[in-house]
Amino acid sequence: MKIPENVKYTKDHEWIRVEGDSGWIGITDYAQGELGDVVFVEVPKVGTKLFKGKSFGTIEAVKAVSDLYAPVAGEVVELNKVIQDSPDVVNKDPYGEGWMVKIKIADKNDLGSLLDAAAYKSLTGK
């Protein structure tokens, strides 16, 4: 299981990769493995405000439907079109092509409460 060092993690198994004031959000390798084959991802429209710790969409797999939780507050500025046509890319490349939304981060202080790779590894026991 991959746990990249260059992203921050939530206890709900989302990740965020930060560049400047922007963040790309997706689910972790652990989460996609637990869900199984992803068949549909529902995310909000561009312009939607996300609130830290609140649900912003759902991910549907063969086994279950799960909520997606925002690691930080911000505004959606881009959607990953690839996952709309090929949701299985979340299983194949959860930290790359399988990202879900790009946001403009409202408050970078929100990042302080997220887990680093070592803490996330400890959480999952992997």
N, CA, C and O atoms as CSV, one atom per row, in Angstrom:
chain,resi,resn,atom,element,x,y,z
A,1,MET,N,N,0.846,-1.190,0.000
A,1,MET,CA,C,0.000,0.000,0.000
A,1,MET,C,C,0.885,1.244,0.000
A,1,MET,O,O,1.841,1.349,0.768
A,2,LYS,N,N,0.545,2.171,-0.869
A,2,LYS,CA,C,1.315,3.416,-0.967
A,2,LYS,C,C,0.801,4.457,0.029
A,2,LYS,O,O,-0.406,4.641,0.189
A,3,ILE,N,N,1.749,5.137,0.700
A,3,ILE,CA,C,1.423,6.277,1.560
A,3,ILE,C,C,2.455,7.370,1.241
A,3,ILE,O,O,3.482,7.471,1.912
A,4,PRO,N,N,2.178,8.187,0.214
A,4,PRO,CA,C,3.139,9.218,-0.181
A,4,PRO,C,C,3.417,10.222,0.939
A,4,PRO,O,O,2.547,10.524,1.756
A,5,GLU,N,N,4.652,10.730,0.954
A,5,GLU,CA,C,5.097,11.697,1.954
A,5,GLU,C,C,4.627,13.120,1.636
A,5,GLU,O,O,4.553,13.959,2.534
A,6,ASN,N,N,4.307,13.399,0.363
A,6,ASN,CA,C,4.047,14.789,-0.059
A,6,ASN,C,C,2.585,15.207,0.068
A,6,ASN,O,O,2.181,16.219,-0.504
A,7,VAL,N,N,1.784,14.433,0.815
A,7,VAL,CA,C,0.387,14.796,1.024
A,7,VAL,C,C,0.058,14.714,2.504
A,7,VAL,O,O,0.795,14.101,3.277
A,8,LYS,N,N,-1.053,15.334,2.901
A,8,LYS,CA,C,-1.562,15.250,4.271
A,8,LYS,C,C,-2.819,14.392,4.250
A,8,LYS,O,O,-3.503,14.307,3.230
A,9,TYR,N,N,-3.120,13.759,5.377
A,9,TYR,CA,C,-4.206,12.784,5.446
A,9,TYR,C,C,-5.220,13.129,6.528
A,9,TYR,O,O,-4.902,13.799,7.511
A,10,THR,N,N,-6.467,12.651,6.325
A,10,THR,CA,C,-7.484,12.761,7.373
A,10,THR,C,C,-7.663,11.370,7.984
A,10,THR,O,O,-7.241,10.366,7.410
A,11,LYS,N,N,-8.290,11.331,9.143
A,11,LYS,CA,C,-8.604,10.041,9.765
A,11,LYS,C,C,-9.722,9.324,9.008
A,11,LYS,O,O,-9.961,8.136,9.222
A,12,ASP,N,N,-10.408,10.058,8.117
A,12,ASP,CA,C,-11.469,9.469,7.286
A,12,ASP,C,C,-10.938,8.938,5.960
A,12,ASP,O,O,-11.716,8.504,5.110
A,13,HIS,N,N,-9.615,8.969,5.777
A,13,HIS,CA,C,-8.933,8.389,4.611
A,13,HIS,C,C,-9.015,9.229,3.341
A,13,HIS,O,O,-8.971,8.693,2.234
A,14,GLU,N,N,-9.135,10.556,3.502
A,14,GLU,CA,C,-8.945,11.454,2.367
A,14,GLU,C,C,-7.521,11.997,2.446
A,14,GLU,O,O,-6.890,11.964,3.502
A,15,TRP,N,N,-7.029,12.494,1.326
A,15,TRP,CA,C,-5.720,13.147,1.303
A,15,TRP,C,C,-5.861,14.495,0.596
A,15,TRP,O,O,-6.805,14.734,-0.158
A,16,ILE,N,N,-4.889,15.363,0.867
A,16,ILE,CA,C,-4.804,16.646,0.154
A,16,ILE,C,C,-3.337,16.916,-0.162
A,16,ILE,O,O,-2.466,16.800,0.700
A,17,ARG,N,N,-3.085,17.278,-1.418
A,17,ARG,CA,C,-1.746,17.685,-1.852
A,17,ARG,C,C,-1.813,19.188,-2.085
A,17,ARG,O,O,-2.610,19.667,-2.892
A,18,VAL,N,N,-0.980,19.919,-1.378
A,18,VAL,CA,C,-1.031,21.381,-1.401
A,18,VAL,C,C,0.078,21.951,-2.282
A,18,VAL,O,O,1.239,21.552,-2.191
A,19,GLU,N,N,-0.311,22.889,-3.133
A,19,GLU,CA,C,0.653,23.677,-3.922
A,19,GLU,C,C,0.175,25.117,-3.863
A,19,GLU,O,O,-0.847,25.461,-4.457
A,20,GLY,N,N,0.913,25.960,-3.148
A,20,GLY,CA,C,0.504,27.359,-2.984
A,20,GLY,C,C,-0.792,27.428,-2.193
A,20,GLY,O,O,-0.882,26.887,-1.092
A,21,ASP,N,N,-1.808,28.103,-2.761
A,21,ASP,CA,C,-3.116,28.220,-2.104
A,21,ASP,C,C,-4.101,27.164,-2.582
A,21,ASP,O,O,-5.271,27.180,-2.200
A,22,SER,N,N,-3.622,26.239,-3.423
A,22,SER,CA,C,-4.501,25.210,-3.985
A,22,SER,C,C,-4.255,23.861,-3.337
A,22,SER,O,O,-3.164,23.580,-2.841
A,23,GLY,N,N,-5.298,23.027,-3.352
A,23,GLY,CA,C,-5.159,21.672,-2.847
A,23,GLY,C,C,-5.950,20.709,-3.713
A,23,GLY,O,O,-7.081,20.991,-4.107
A,24,TRP,N,N,-5.339,19.566,-4.002
A,24,TRP,CA,C,-6.016,18.492,-4.731
A,24,TRP,C,C,-6.443,17.473,-3.688
A,24,TRP,O,O,-5.649,17.099,-2.824
A,25,ILE,N,N,-7.694,17.019,-3.758
A,25,ILE,CA,C,-8.244,16.111,-2.759
A,25,ILE,C,C,-8.642,14.792,-3.419
A,25,ILE,O,O,-9.188,14.769,-4.523
A,26,GLY,N,N,-8.356,13.696,-2.716
A,26,GLY,CA,C,-8.766,12.378,-3.192
A,26,GLY,C,C,-8.898,11.442,-2.009
A,26,GLY,O,O,-8.836,11.873,-0.858
A,27,ILE,N,N,-9.080,10.153,-2.291
A,27,ILE,CA,C,-9.102,9.167,-1.214
A,27,ILE,C,C,-7.801,8.371,-1.254
A,27,ILE,O,O,-7.139,8.285,-2.288
A,28,THR,N,N,-7.455,7.798,-0.124
A,28,THR,CA,C,-6.186,7.095,-0.002
A,28,THR,C,C,-6.229,5.708,-0.654
A,28,THR,O,O,-7.292,5.172,-0.970
A,29,ASP,N,N,-5.045,5.163,-0.838
A,29,ASP,CA,C,-4.893,3.818,-1.361
A,29,ASP,C,C,-5.598,2.829,-0.426
A,29,ASP,O,O,-6.252,1.889,-0.878
A,30,TYR,N,N,-5.457,3.054,0.870
A,30,TYR,CA,C,-6.120,2.208,1.862
A,30,TYR,C,C,-7.642,2.240,1.658
A,30,TYR,O,O,-8.295,1.196,1.648
A,31,ALA,N,N,-8.196,3.442,1.495
A,31,ALA,CA,C,-9.651,3.599,1.335
A,31,ALA,C,C,-10.153,2.906,0.074
A,31,ALA,O,O,-11.164,2.205,0.113
A,32,GLN,N,N,-9.454,3.098,-1.041
A,32,GLN,CA,C,-9.924,2.466,-2.283
A,32,GLN,C,C,-9.837,0.953,-2.167
A,32,GLN,O,O,-10.664,0.242,-2.739
A,33,GLY,N,N,-8.850,0.447,-1.434
A,33,GLY,CA,C,-8.713,-0.991,-1.233
A,33,GLY,C,C,-9.854,-1.557,-0.403
A,33,GLY,O,O,-10.358,-2.647,-0.673
A,34,GLU,N,N,-10.257,-0.791,0.620
A,34,GLU,CA,C,-11.371,-1.210,1.477
A,34,GLU,C,C,-12.704,-1.159,0.730
A,34,GLU,O,O,-13.569,-2.011,0.935
A,35,LEU,N,N,-12.867,-0.150,-0.143
A,35,LEU,CA,C,-14.114,0.015,-0.882
A,35,LEU,C,C,-14.292,-1.035,-1.974
A,35,LEU,O,O,-15.403,-1.499,-2.231
A,36,GLY,N,N,-13.190,-1.399,-2.607
A,36,GLY,CA,C,-13.280,-2.300,-3.758
A,36,GLY,C,C,-13.441,-1.492,-5.033
A,36,GLY,O,O,-13.088,-0.313,-5.076
A,37,ASP,N,N,-13.972,-2.121,-6.068
A,37,ASP,CA,C,-14.054,-1.482,-7.384
A,37,ASP,C,C,-14.973,-0.262,-7.374
A,37,ASP,O,O,-16.177,-0.376,-7.143
A,38,VAL,N,N,-14.381,0.909,-7.628
A,38,VAL,CA,C,-15.140,2.159,-7.653
A,38,VAL,C,C,-15.922,2.238,-8.961
A,38,VAL,O,O,-15.362,2.061,-10.042
A,39,VAL,N,N,-17.231,2.507,-8.848
A,39,VAL,CA,C,-18.086,2.569,-10.039
A,39,VAL,C,C,-18.664,3.963,-10.304
A,39,VAL,O,O,-19.139,4.237,-11.406
A,40,PHE,N,N,-18.625,4.848,-9.293
A,40,PHE,CA,C,-19.191,6.188,-9.480
A,40,PHE,C,C,-18.657,7.117,-8.402
A,40,PHE,O,O,-18.531,6.732,-7.240
A,41,VAL,N,N,-18.342,8.357,-8.806
A,41,VAL,CA,C,-17.912,9.383,-7.856
A,41,VAL,C,C,-18.777,10.612,-8.084
A,41,VAL,O,O,-18.884,11.103,-9.208
A,42,GLU,N,N,-19.399,11.114,-7.006
A,42,GLU,CA,C,-20.227,12.311,-7.100
A,42,GLU,C,C,-19.541,13.423,-6.317
A,42,GLU,O,O,-19.345,13.313,-5.107
A,43,VAL,N,N,-19.180,14.489,-7.016
A,43,VAL,CA,C,-18.525,15.640,-6.386
A,43,VAL,C,C,-19.297,16.912,-6.731
A,43,VAL,O,O,-20.041,16.943,-7.711
A,44,PRO,N,N,-19.120,17.961,-5.927
A,44,PRO,CA,C,-19.876,19.198,-6.169
A,44,PRO,C,C,-19.348,19.977,-7.371
A,44,PRO,O,O,-18.256,19.726,-7.879
A,45,LYS,N,N,-20.176,20.938,-7.805
A,45,LYS,CA,C,-19.815,21.785,-8.942
A,45,LYS,C,C,-18.721,22.778,-8.562
A,45,LYS,O,O,-18.512,23.072,-7.385
A,46,VAL,N,N,-18.031,23.287,-9.573
A,46,VAL,CA,C,-17.062,24.372,-9.391
A,46,VAL,C,C,-17.790,25.537,-8.741
A,46,VAL,O,O,-18.915,25.861,-9.122
A,47,GLY,N,N,-17.150,26.169,-7.759
A,47,GLY,CA,C,-17.756,27.290,-7.053
A,47,GLY,C,C,-18.362,26.890,-5.718
A,47,GLY,O,O,-18.677,27.751,-4.896
A,48,THR,N,N,-18.530,25.577,-5.493
A,48,THR,CA,C,-19.098,25.097,-4.229
A,48,THR,C,C,-18.093,25.300,-3.093
A,48,THR,O,O,-16.898,25.050,-3.252
A,49,LYS,N,N,-18.591,25.749,-1.965
A,49,LYS,CA,C,-17.749,25.921,-0.771
A,49,LYS,C,C,-17.717,24.606,0.008
A,49,LYS,O,O,-18.753,23.986,0.247
A,50,LEU,N,N,-16.514,24.194,0.396
A,50,LEU,CA,C,-16.342,22.999,1.223
A,50,LEU,C,C,-16.012,23.440,2.642
A,50,LEU,O,O,-15.352,24.458,2.849
A,51,PHE,N,N,-16.474,22.674,3.605
A,51,PHE,CA,C,-16.216,22.967,5.010
A,51,PHE,C,C,-15.436,21.825,5.618
A,51,PHE,O,O,-15.790,20.657,5.452
A,52,LYS,N,N,-14.368,22.168,6.325
A,52,LYS,CA,C,-13.481,21.167,6.928
A,52,LYS,C,C,-14.280,20.137,7.727
A,52,LYS,O,O,-15.089,20.481,8.589
A,53,GLY,N,N,-14.028,18.860,7.413
A,53,GLY,CA,C,-14.659,17.768,8.139
A,53,GLY,C,C,-16.076,17.437,7.712
A,53,GLY,O,O,-16.671,16.488,8.223
A,54,LYS,N,N,-16.626,18.207,6.779
A,54,LYS,CA,C,-18.007,17.978,6.319
A,54,LYS,C,C,-18.001,17.222,4.987
A,54,LYS,O,O,-17.059,17.320,4.201
A,55,SER,N,N,-19.065,16.476,4.761
A,55,SER,CA,C,-19.191,15.700,3.527
A,55,SER,C,C,-19.333,16.641,2.328
A,55,SER,O,O,-20.059,17.634,2.381
A,56,PHE,N,N,-18.618,16.302,1.235
A,56,PHE,CA,C,-18.749,17.110,0.023
A,56,PHE,C,C,-19.141,16.270,-1.189
A,56,PHE,O,O,-19.266,16.804,-2.291
A,57,GLY,N,N,-19.335,14.983,-1.005
A,57,GLY,CA,C,-19.705,14.126,-2.119
A,57,GLY,C,C,-19.740,12.679,-1.671
A,57,GLY,O,O,-19.621,12.376,-0.484
A,58,THR,N,N,-19.906,11.785,-2.643
A,58,THR,CA,C,-19.919,10.361,-2.324
A,58,THR,C,C,-19.099,9.585,-3.338
A,58,THR,O,O,-18.893,10.020,-4.471
A,59,ILE,N,N,-18.645,8.440,-2.903
A,59,ILE,CA,C,-17.952,7.511,-3.783
A,59,ILE,C,C,-18.670,6.175,-3.663
A,59,ILE,O,O,-18.897,5.664,-2.567
A,60,GLU,N,N,-19.018,5.627,-4.817
A,60,GLU,CA,C,-19.778,4.381,-4.839
A,60,GLU,C,C,-18.897,3.276,-5.398
A,60,GLU,O,O,-18.282,3.413,-6.456
A,61,ALA,N,N,-18.856,2.183,-4.657
A,61,ALA,CA,C,-18.117,1.010,-5.098
A,61,ALA,C,C,-19.078,-0.162,-5.138
A,61,ALA,O,O,-20.226,-0.052,-4.707
A,62,VAL,N,N,-18.607,-1.279,-5.655
A,62,VAL,CA,C,-19.441,-2.472,-5.742
A,62,VAL,C,C,-19.941,-2.866,-4.350
A,62,VAL,O,O,-21.082,-3.301,-4.194
A,63,LYS,N,N,-19.069,-2.709,-3.329
A,63,LYS,CA,C,-19.400,-3.137,-1.965
A,63,LYS,C,C,-20.172,-2.114,-1.145
A,63,LYS,O,O,-20.956,-2.499,-0.278
A,64,ALA,N,N,-19.975,-0.818,-1.393
A,64,ALA,CA,C,-20.537,0.194,-0.491
A,64,ALA,C,C,-20.557,1.573,-1.130
A,64,ALA,O,O,-19.915,1.816,-2.152
A,65,VAL,N,N,-21.314,2.476,-0.499
A,65,VAL,CA,C,-21.291,3.898,-0.855
A,65,VAL,C,C,-20.742,4.623,0.367
A,65,VAL,O,O,-21.193,4.389,1.488
A,66,SER,N,N,-19.770,5.502,0.150
A,66,SER,CA,C,-19.157,6.232,1.257
A,66,SER,C,C,-19.187,7.723,0.995
A,66,SER,O,O,-19.122,8.170,-0.151
A,67,ASP,N,N,-19.287,8.490,2.076
A,67,ASP,CA,C,-19.181,9.940,1.962
A,67,ASP,C,C,-17.723,10.335,1.796
A,67,ASP,O,O,-16.818,9.639,2.258
A,68,LEU,N,N,-17.511,11.457,1.132
A,68,LEU,CA,C,-16.193,12.077,1.015
A,68,LEU,C,C,-16.189,13.279,1.947
A,68,LEU,O,O,-17.134,14.068,1.947
A,69,TYR,N,N,-15.133,13.425,2.743
A,69,TYR,CA,C,-15.052,14.523,3.708
A,69,TYR,C,C,-13.909,15.465,3.354
A,69,TYR,O,O,-12.815,15.030,2.996
A,70,ALA,N,N,-14.181,16.756,3.459
A,70,ALA,CA,C,-13.186,17.768,3.123
A,70,ALA,C,C,-12.106,17.838,4.206
A,70,ALA,O,O,-12.419,18.023,5.383
A,71,PRO,N,N,-10.841,17.692,3.815
A,71,PRO,CA,C,-9.761,17.803,4.796
A,71,PRO,C,C,-9.584,19.234,5.314
A,71,PRO,O,O,-9.155,19.444,6.448
A,72,VAL,N,N,-9.919,20.209,4.473
A,72,VAL,CA,C,-9.834,21.632,4.837
A,72,VAL,C,C,-10.996,22.371,4.176
A,72,VAL,O,O,-11.655,21.839,3.283
A,73,ALA,N,N,-11.235,23.590,4.622
A,73,ALA,CA,C,-12.265,24.426,4.000
A,73,ALA,C,C,-11.699,25.070,2.737
A,73,ALA,O,O,-10.501,25.333,2.633
A,74,GLY,N,N,-12.587,25.313,1.789
A,74,GLY,CA,C,-12.155,25.975,0.564
A,74,GLY,C,C,-13.262,25.988,-0.469
A,74,GLY,O,O,-14.397,25.594,-0.198
A,75,GLU,N,N,-12.910,26.447,-1.657
A,75,GLU,CA,C,-13.868,26.530,-2.752
A,75,GLU,C,C,-13.388,25.663,-3.907
A,75,GLU,O,O,-12.224,25.727,-4.301
A,76,VAL,N,N,-14.293,24.855,-4.445
A,76,VAL,CA,C,-13.954,23.986,-5.575
A,76,VAL,C,C,-13.649,24.853,-6.795
A,76,VAL,O,O,-14.463,25.685,-7.196
A,77,VAL,N,N,-12.460,24.648,-7.383
A,77,VAL,CA,C,-12.078,25.416,-8.574
A,77,VAL,C,C,-11.932,24.524,-9.808
A,77,VAL,O,O,-11.889,25.018,-10.934
A,78,GLU,N,N,-11.857,23.199,-9.588
A,78,GLU,CA,C,-11.722,22.286,-10.729
A,78,GLU,C,C,-12.192,20.899,-10.320
A,78,GLU,O,O,-12.013,20.479,-9.176
A,79,LEU,N,N,-12.797,20.191,-11.275
A,79,LEU,CA,C,-13.219,18.808,-11.074
A,79,LEU,C,C,-12.361,17.912,-11.957
A,79,LEU,O,O,-11.943,18.313,-13.042
A,80,ASN,N,N,-12.106,16.717,-11.492
A,80,ASN,CA,C,-11.370,15.754,-12.303
A,80,ASN,C,C,-12.345,15.071,-13.258
A,80,ASN,O,O,-13.120,14.204,-12.855
A,81,LYS,N,N,-12.299,15.469,-14.519
A,81,LYS,CA,C,-13.207,14.927,-15.542
A,81,LYS,C,C,-12.935,13.435,-15.780
A,81,LYS,O,O,-13.850,12.686,-16.120
A,82,VAL,N,N,-11.691,13.009,-15.603
A,82,VAL,CA,C,-11.313,11.616,-15.862
A,82,VAL,C,C,-12.147,10.657,-15.019
A,82,VAL,O,O,-12.612,9.634,-15.521
A,83,ILE,N,N,-12.342,10.985,-13.729
A,83,ILE,CA,C,-13.070,10.045,-12.862
A,83,ILE,C,C,-14.559,9.993,-13.171
A,83,ILE,O,O,-15.237,9.041,-12.784
A,84,GLN,N,N,-15.080,11.006,-13.865
A,84,GLN,CA,C,-16.490,10.966,-14.245
A,84,GLN,C,C,-16.711,9.887,-15.316
A,84,GLN,O,O,-17.708,9.166,-15.282
A,85,ASP,N,N,-15.779,9.787,-16.257
A,85,ASP,CA,C,-15.873,8.793,-17.333
A,85,ASP,C,C,-15.303,7.441,-16.930
A,85,ASP,O,O,-15.807,6.401,-17.353
A,86,SER,N,N,-14.250,7.454,-16.110
A,86,SER,CA,C,-13.563,6.215,-15.714
A,86,SER,C,C,-13.305,6.216,-14.211
A,86,SER,O,O,-12.168,6.415,-13.781
A,87,PRO,N,N,-14.355,5.994,-13.397
A,87,PRO,CA,C,-14.169,6.046,-11.942
A,87,PRO,C,C,-13.162,5.025,-11.413
A,87,PRO,O,O,-12.625,5.191,-10.318
A,88,ASP,N,N,-12.904,3.961,-12.193
A,88,ASP,CA,C,-11.952,2.937,-11.763
A,88,ASP,C,C,-10.513,3.463,-11.665
A,88,ASP,O,O,-9.652,2.795,-11.091
A,89,VAL,N,N,-10.246,4.649,-12.219
A,89,VAL,CA,C,-8.905,5.237,-12.100
A,89,VAL,C,C,-8.583,5.524,-10.623
A,89,VAL,O,O,-7.414,5.587,-10.244
A,90,VAL,N,N,-9.623,5.696,-9.793
A,90,VAL,CA,C,-9.417,5.896,-8.345
A,90,VAL,C,C,-8.754,4.659,-7.747
A,90,VAL,O,O,-7.921,4.780,-6.849
A,91,ASN,N,N,-9.113,3.468,-8.234
A,91,ASN,CA,C,-8.488,2.237,-7.767
A,91,ASN,C,C,-7.056,2.093,-8.291
A,91,ASN,O,O,-6.167,1.634,-7.574
A,92,LYS,N,N,-6.847,2.486,-9.541
A,92,LYS,CA,C,-5.544,2.293,-10.184
A,92,LYS,C,C,-4.500,3.306,-9.732
A,92,LYS,O,O,-3.325,2.963,-9.599
A,93,ASP,N,N,-4.916,4.561,-9.493
A,93,ASP,CA,C,-3.959,5.637,-9.211
A,93,ASP,C,C,-4.580,6.663,-8.254
A,93,ASP,O,O,-4.821,7.807,-8.639
A,94,PRO,N,N,-4.839,6.246,-6.998
A,94,PRO,CA,C,-5.579,7.130,-6.078
A,94,PRO,C,C,-4.884,8.461,-5.770
A,94,PRO,O,O,-5.557,9.447,-5.469
A,95,TYR,N,N,-3.545,8.504,-5.841
A,95,TYR,CA,C,-2.821,9.741,-5.512
A,95,TYR,C,C,-2.442,10.555,-6.744
A,95,TYR,O,O,-1.896,11.652,-6.621
A,96,GLY,N,N,-2.728,10.024,-7.928
A,96,GLY,CA,C,-2.371,10.722,-9.164
A,96,GLY,C,C,-3.610,11.073,-9.948
A,96,GLY,O,O,-4.332,12.010,-9.606
A,97,GLU,N,N,-3.859,10.308,-11.018
A,97,GLU,CA,C,-5.007,10.551,-11.897
A,97,GLU,C,C,-6.352,10.404,-11.191
A,97,GLU,O,O,-7.370,10.869,-11.704
A,98,GLY,N,N,-6.372,9.765,-10.020
A,98,GLY,CA,C,-7.623,9.515,-9.313
A,98,GLY,C,C,-8.063,10.607,-8.353
A,98,GLY,O,O,-8.970,10.388,-7.550
A,99,TRP,N,N,-7.428,11.803,-8.419
A,99,TRP,CA,C,-7.866,12.910,-7.549
A,99,TRP,C,C,-9.309,13.292,-7.911
A,99,TRP,O,O,-9.784,12.991,-9.006
A,100,MET,N,N,-9.992,13.956,-6.980
A,100,MET,CA,C,-11.417,14.243,-7.181
A,100,MET,C,C,-11.737,15.704,-7.448
A,100,MET,O,O,-12.400,16.031,-8.433
A,101,VAL,N,N,-11.262,16.587,-6.565
A,101,VAL,CA,C,-11.500,18.016,-6.750
A,101,VAL,C,C,-10.234,18.800,-6.421
A,101,VAL,O,O,-9.406,18.378,-5.614
A,102,LYS,N,N,-10.113,19.951,-7.072
A,102,LYS,CA,C,-9.057,20.908,-6.732
A,102,LYS,C,C,-9.769,22.077,-6.077
A,102,LYS,O,O,-10.779,22.566,-6.583
A,103,ILE,N,N,-9.229,22.525,-4.938
A,103,ILE,CA,C,-9.856,23.645,-4.236
A,103,ILE,C,C,-8.869,24.784,-4.025
A,103,ILE,O,O,-7.652,24.599,-4.046
A,104,LYS,N,N,-9.435,25.966,-3.820
A,104,LYS,CA,C,-8.658,27.106,-3.322
A,104,LYS,C,C,-8.848,27.042,-1.814
A,104,LYS,O,O,-9.967,27.154,-1.315
A,105,ILE,N,N,-7.758,26.863,-1.101
A,105,ILE,CA,C,-7.814,26.672,0.350
A,105,ILE,C,C,-8.182,27.988,1.042
A,105,ILE,O,O,-7.578,29.027,0.778
A,106,ALA,N,N,-9.180,27.929,1.931
A,106,ALA,CA,C,-9.660,29.122,2.633
A,106,ALA,C,C,-8.696,29.537,3.746
A,106,ALA,O,O,-8.420,30.724,3.915
A,107,ASP,N,N,-8.184,28.566,4.506
A,107,ASP,CA,C,-7.315,28.870,5.644
A,107,ASP,C,C,-6.274,27.768,5.785
A,107,ASP,O,O,-6.591,26.644,6.174
A,108,LYS,N,N,-5.021,28.107,5.463
A,108,LYS,CA,C,-3.959,27.094,5.499
A,108,LYS,C,C,-3.692,26.571,6.917
A,108,LYS,O,O,-3.031,25.546,7.081
A,109,ASN,N,N,-4.196,27.262,7.931
A,109,ASN,CA,C,-4.052,26.761,9.307
A,109,ASN,C,C,-4.801,25.439,9.490
A,109,ASN,O,O,-4.456,24.646,10.365
A,110,ASP,N,N,-5.826,25.203,8.665
A,110,ASP,CA,C,-6.565,23.931,8.708
A,110,ASP,C,C,-5.641,22.737,8.493
A,110,ASP,O,O,-5.906,21.643,8.992
A,111,LEU,N,N,-4.566,22.946,7.754
A,111,LEU,CA,C,-3.651,21.847,7.427
A,111,LEU,C,C,-2.946,21.297,8.666
A,111,LEU,O,O,-2.515,20.144,8.679
A,112,GLY,N,N,-2.831,22.119,9.703
A,112,GLY,CA,C,-2.119,21.721,10.917
A,112,GLY,C,C,-2.738,20.541,11.648
A,112,GLY,O,O,-2.041,19.830,12.373
A,113,SER,N,N,-4.028,20.322,11.472
A,113,SER,CA,C,-4.688,19.225,12.182
A,113,SER,C,C,-4.673,17.914,11.393
A,113,SER,O,O,-5.175,16.897,11.872
A,114,LEU,N,N,-4.105,17.934,10.198
A,114,LEU,CA,C,-4.074,16.725,9.369
A,114,LEU,C,C,-2.875,15.852,9.719
A,114,LEU,O,O,-1.926,16.304,10.360
A,115,LEU,N,N,-2.931,14.604,9.292
A,115,LEU,CA,C,-1.878,13.638,9.584
A,115,LEU,C,C,-0.793,13.668,8.515
A,115,LEU,O,O,-1.070,13.878,7.334
A,116,ASP,N,N,0.456,13.452,8.952
A,116,ASP,CA,C,1.517,13.261,7.966
A,116,ASP,C,C,1.556,11.773,7.625
A,116,ASP,O,O,0.785,10.986,8.175
A,117,ALA,N,N,2.460,11.386,6.713
A,117,ALA,CA,C,2.505,9.996,6.242
A,117,ALA,C,C,2.734,9.007,7.394
A,117,ALA,O,O,2.086,7.961,7.448
A,118,ALA,N,N,3.648,9.332,8.309
A,118,ALA,CA,C,3.942,8.426,9.411
A,118,ALA,C,C,2.727,8.225,10.323
A,118,ALA,O,O,2.433,7.102,10.733
A,119,ALA,N,N,2.031,9.307,10.634
A,119,ALA,CA,C,0.843,9.211,11.491
A,119,ALA,C,C,-0.276,8.453,10.788
A,119,ALA,O,O,-1.009,7.698,11.426
A,120,TYR,N,N,-0.414,8.650,9.473
A,120,TYR,CA,C,-1.450,7.932,8.742
A,120,TYR,C,C,-1.125,6.440,8.688
A,120,TYR,O,O,-2.011,5.595,8.822
A,121,LYS,N,N,0.146,6.131,8.492
A,121,LYS,CA,C,0.584,4.726,8.456
A,121,LYS,C,C,0.241,4.051,9.789
A,121,LYS,O,O,-0.238,2.918,9.818
A,122,SER,N,N,0.486,4.749,10.860
A,122,SER,CA,C,0.161,4.248,12.202
A,122,SER,C,C,-1.334,4.042,12.372
A,122,SER,O,O,-1.755,3.061,12.984
A,123,LEU,N,N,-2.144,4.952,11.839
A,123,LEU,CA,C,-3.599,4.860,11.930
A,123,LEU,C,C,-4.114,3.591,11.230
A,123,LEU,O,O,-4.978,2.888,11.753
A,124,THR,N,N,-3.569,3.316,10.045
A,124,THR,CA,C,-4.050,2.179,9.262
A,124,THR,C,C,-3.401,0.861,9.675
A,124,THR,O,O,-3.893,-0.214,9.333
A,125,GLY,N,N,-2.303,0.950,10.405
A,125,GLY,CA,C,-1.592,-0.260,10.793
A,125,GLY,C,C,-0.891,-0.941,9.643
A,125,GLY,O,O,-0.580,-2.130,9.720
A,126,LYS,N,N,-0.632,-0.195,8.562
A,126,LYS,CA,C,0.015,-0.777,7.378
A,126,LYS,C,C,1.477,-0.410,7.303
A,126,LYS,O,O,2.169,-0.817,6.370
